Amino acid sequence: MSYVCDICGKVTAHGSSKKHRRGVAGKRWKNRVTPTPRLFKPNLQRKTLLINGIKMKMRICAKCIKRIKKYGSVHNYSNIAVV
């Protein structure tokens, strides 16, 4: 099962870690650490939603959960509620 939000389609993003900024002893840490690759994953939650009177189990991101609680609809889904 892929790591994708079922509503907005948010996926894992690739990036790199930052190097150290100014350290304790002046500028000693500035060029010490090289950037390493890392993953930025969406905050997926498994929720049961009530969509137009039908219960559906979906994996949705936390941002979509906040939108549903605030507005009651997200993108193409209208009349949606978290059960």
C-alpha positions as CSV (number, residue, x, y, z in Angstrom):
1,M,0.0,0.0,0.0
2,S,1.5,3.3,-1.1
3,Y,1.9,6.3,1.3
4,V,-0.6,8.6,-0.3
5,C,-3.5,10.6,1.1
6,D,-6.8,9.3,-0.4
7,I,-8.3,12.8,-0.6
8,C,-5.7,15.3,-1.6
9,G,-3.1,12.9,-3.1
10,K,-0.2,14.2,-0.9
11,V,2.8,11.9,-1.3
12,T,6.3,11.4,0.2
13,A,8.7,14.2,-0.8
14,H,12.5,13.7,-1.2
15,G,15.0,16.2,0.2
16,S,18.2,16.6,2.2
17,S,19.1,17.4,5.7
18,K,20.7,20.8,6.4
19,K,24.3,21.2,7.6
20,H,24.9,22.6,11.1
21,R,24.7,26.3,11.5
22,R,26.9,28.3,13.8
23,G,28.1,26.1,16.7
24,V,29.1,26.6,20.3
25,A,32.7,27.4,19.6
26,G,32.3,30.0,16.9
27,K,32.2,28.8,13.3
28,R,33.6,25.3,13.9
29,W,30.5,23.4,12.8
30,K,29.8,25.3,9.7
31,N,31.1,22.8,7.1
32,R,31.5,19.8,9.3
33,V,28.4,17.8,8.2
34,T,27.5,17.0,4.6
35,P,23.8,17.0,3.6
36,T,22.3,13.5,3.6
37,P,19.2,12.4,1.8
38,R,15.9,12.1,3.7
39,L,12.2,11.6,3.2
40,F,9.4,14.0,4.2
41,K,6.3,11.8,4.8
42,P,2.7,13.1,5.1
43,N,1.0,12.7,8.5
44,L,-1.5,10.0,7.4
45,Q,-4.3,8.8,9.7
46,R,-6.7,5.9,9.2
47,K,-10.2,7.4,9.6
48,T,-13.8,6.3,9.0
49,L,-15.6,9.0,7.0
50,L,-19.3,9.4,6.3
51,I,-19.5,10.5,2.7
52,N,-23.1,11.2,1.4
53,G,-24.5,8.6,3.9
54,I,-21.9,5.9,3.1
55,K,-19.2,4.9,5.6
56,M,-15.7,4.6,4.1
57,K,-12.4,3.8,5.7
58,M,-9.7,6.0,4.3
59,R,-6.1,7.0,4.9
60,I,-6.1,10.8,4.9
61,C,-3.5,13.4,6.0
62,A,-4.0,15.5,9.1
63,K,-4.5,18.7,7.1
64,C,-7.5,17.1,5.3
65,I,-8.9,16.1,8.7
66,K,-8.7,19.7,9.8
67,R,-10.4,20.9,6.6
68,I,-13.2,18.4,7.1
69,K,-13.8,19.5,10.7
70,K,-13.8,23.2,9.7
71,Y,-15.6,23.3,6.4
72,G,-17.4,19.9,6.1
73,S,-16.1,19.3,2.6
74,V,-12.8,18.8,0.8
75,H,-12.1,19.1,-3.0
76,N,-14.6,16.9,-4.8
77,Y,-16.1,15.4,-1.6
78,S,-19.1,17.3,-0.3
79,N,-21.2,16.4,2.8
80,I,-18.3,14.7,4.5
81,A,-17.9,14.0,8.2
82,V,-15.4,12.2,10.4
83,V,-17.1,9.4,12.3
